[in-house]
Amino acid sequence: MHSIEFVQSLEHLTDQEWRTAISSGKWTVAEIVGHLIPWDQFVIDKRLPYLFTNKPLLIGPDAHALNEQSASLSRRQSKQTTISQFISTRTHLHNNVQEIANEYWKTSFIIGTSTLTLNDYLIGLIQHDLHHFEQIRSALNKY
């Protein structure tokens, strides 16, 4: 839930801070936060329900295309809308993860050519968040 608190803390940003690239050639804070939303939704809809069903997991979406679509959307919508959508989707993801029975946390599954446990998979998602949150922190320290 620290990710929700972190994103909520961005509400105080000016529109310029929200919409300025974190560094040359990089995304804005708006685009970074905005791109997390469809990935959370993908995990909710296309990963968690299928992890332990012995059905093959669907191949993930085209990452570049999904990221570009979400970045474009976050450029057009308000800061409050992006933050609210992030909080809503992340809360939904968190609640779904909390409902997973303990016995499944160490059970292996395969995505593509990788064998993972739920714990491994979620750690990867957390590391992705932390990478982006550190980018945002570093950019905001420049202001």
C-alpha positions as CSV (number, residue, x, y, z in Angstrom):
1,M,0.0,0.0,0.0
2,H,3.0,2.3,0.1
3,S,2.6,2.8,-3.7
4,I,-0.8,4.3,-3.1
5,E,0.6,6.6,-0.4
6,F,3.4,7.6,-2.7
7,V,1.1,8.4,-5.6
8,Q,-1.3,10.3,-3.3
9,S,1.7,12.4,-2.2
10,L,2.0,13.6,-5.9
11,E,-1.3,15.5,-5.6
12,H,0.6,18.5,-4.4
13,L,2.6,18.8,-7.6
14,T,2.1,21.8,-9.8
15,D,0.8,21.1,-13.3
16,Q,4.2,21.9,-14.6
17,E,5.9,19.4,-12.3
18,W,3.3,16.8,-13.1
19,R,3.8,17.3,-16.9
20,T,7.5,17.9,-17.2
21,A,9.8,15.1,-18.3
22,I,11.7,13.6,-15.5
23,S,14.8,14.0,-17.6
24,S,15.6,14.6,-21.3
25,G,13.8,12.1,-23.5
26,K,12.0,10.5,-20.6
27,W,8.4,10.4,-19.5
28,T,6.6,12.9,-17.3
29,V,5.4,12.0,-13.8
30,A,1.9,11.9,-15.3
31,E,3.0,9.3,-17.9
32,I,4.8,7.2,-15.4
33,V,1.9,7.0,-13.0
34,G,-0.5,6.6,-15.9
35,H,1.3,3.6,-17.4
36,L,1.0,1.6,-14.1
37,I,-2.8,1.5,-14.3
38,P,-3.2,-0.8,-17.3
39,W,-0.5,-3.1,-16.1
40,D,-2.3,-3.5,-12.7
41,Q,-5.5,-4.1,-14.6
42,F,-3.7,-6.8,-16.7
43,V,-2.6,-8.5,-13.6
44,I,-6.1,-8.4,-12.1
45,D,-7.8,-9.6,-15.3
46,K,-5.3,-11.8,-17.1
47,R,-2.9,-13.1,-14.5
48,L,-4.3,-13.7,-11.1
49,P,-7.4,-15.6,-12.2
50,Y,-5.3,-18.0,-14.2
51,L,-2.2,-18.6,-12.2
52,F,-3.3,-21.8,-10.5
53,T,-5.8,-23.2,-13.0
54,N,-3.5,-25.4,-15.1
55,K,-4.6,-23.3,-18.1
56,P,-1.8,-21.7,-20.1
57,L,-1.3,-18.1,-19.2
58,L,-2.0,-15.6,-21.9
59,I,0.9,-13.8,-23.5
60,G,1.1,-10.3,-22.2
61,P,0.1,-7.4,-24.3
62,D,2.6,-5.5,-26.5
63,A,4.4,-3.6,-23.8
64,H,5.5,-0.7,-26.0
65,A,2.0,-0.2,-27.4
66,L,0.3,-0.5,-24.0
67,N,2.8,2.0,-22.5
68,E,2.3,4.4,-25.4
69,Q,-1.5,4.3,-25.1
70,S,-1.4,4.8,-21.4
71,A,1.1,7.6,-21.6
72,S,-1.0,9.3,-24.3
73,L,-4.1,9.0,-22.1
74,S,-2.3,10.4,-19.1
75,R,-1.2,13.5,-21.1
76,R,-4.8,14.3,-21.9
77,Q,-6.5,13.7,-18.5
78,S,-6.2,15.6,-15.3
79,K,-3.7,14.8,-12.6
80,Q,-6.6,14.0,-10.2
81,T,-8.2,11.6,-12.7
82,T,-4.9,9.7,-13.2
83,I,-4.2,9.6,-9.5
84,S,-7.7,8.4,-8.7
85,Q,-7.6,5.7,-11.3
86,F,-4.2,4.5,-10.0
87,I,-5.5,4.4,-6.5
88,S,-8.7,2.6,-7.5
89,T,-6.9,0.0,-9.6
90,R,-4.1,-0.6,-7.2
91,T,-6.5,-1.0,-4.3
92,H,-8.4,-3.6,-6.4
93,L,-5.1,-5.4,-7.2
94,H,-4.1,-5.3,-3.5
95,N,-7.5,-6.7,-2.4
96,N,-7.3,-9.5,-5.0
97,V,-3.8,-10.5,-3.9
98,Q,-4.9,-10.5,-0.2
99,E,-7.6,-13.1,-1.1
100,I,-5.0,-15.6,-2.4
101,A,-4.7,-18.6,-0.2
102,N,-1.4,-19.1,1.6
103,E,-0.7,-22.4,-0.1
104,Y,-0.4,-20.7,-3.5
105,W,2.4,-18.3,-2.6
106,K,5.2,-20.9,-3.2
107,T,3.5,-22.8,-6.0
108,S,5.3,-22.5,-9.3
109,F,3.8,-21.4,-12.6
110,I,5.2,-20.7,-16.0
111,I,5.0,-17.4,-17.9
112,G,6.6,-17.8,-21.3
113,T,9.9,-19.5,-20.5
114,S,10.1,-18.4,-16.9
115,T,9.1,-20.5,-13.9
116,L,8.0,-18.3,-11.0
117,T,6.2,-18.3,-7.8
118,L,3.5,-15.7,-6.9
119,N,6.0,-14.2,-4.5
120,D,8.6,-13.9,-7.3
121,Y,6.1,-12.4,-9.7
122,L,4.9,-9.8,-7.2
123,I,8.4,-8.9,-6.2
124,G,9.1,-8.2,-9.8
125,L,6.1,-5.8,-10.0
126,I,7.2,-4.1,-6.8
127,Q,10.7,-3.6,-8.1
128,H,9.2,-2.1,-11.3
129,D,7.2,0.4,-9.1
130,L,10.2,1.2,-7.0
131,H,12.3,2.0,-10.0
132,H,9.8,4.4,-11.3
133,F,9.1,6.0,-7.9
134,E,12.9,6.6,-7.5
135,Q,13.0,8.3,-10.9
136,I,10.1,10.6,-9.8
137,R,11.8,11.4,-6.5
138,S,15.1,12.2,-8.3
139,A,13.3,14.5,-10.8
140,L,11.4,16.3,-8.1
141,N,14.5,16.9,-6.1
142,K,15.7,19.0,-9.0
143,Y,12.9,21.5,-8.5
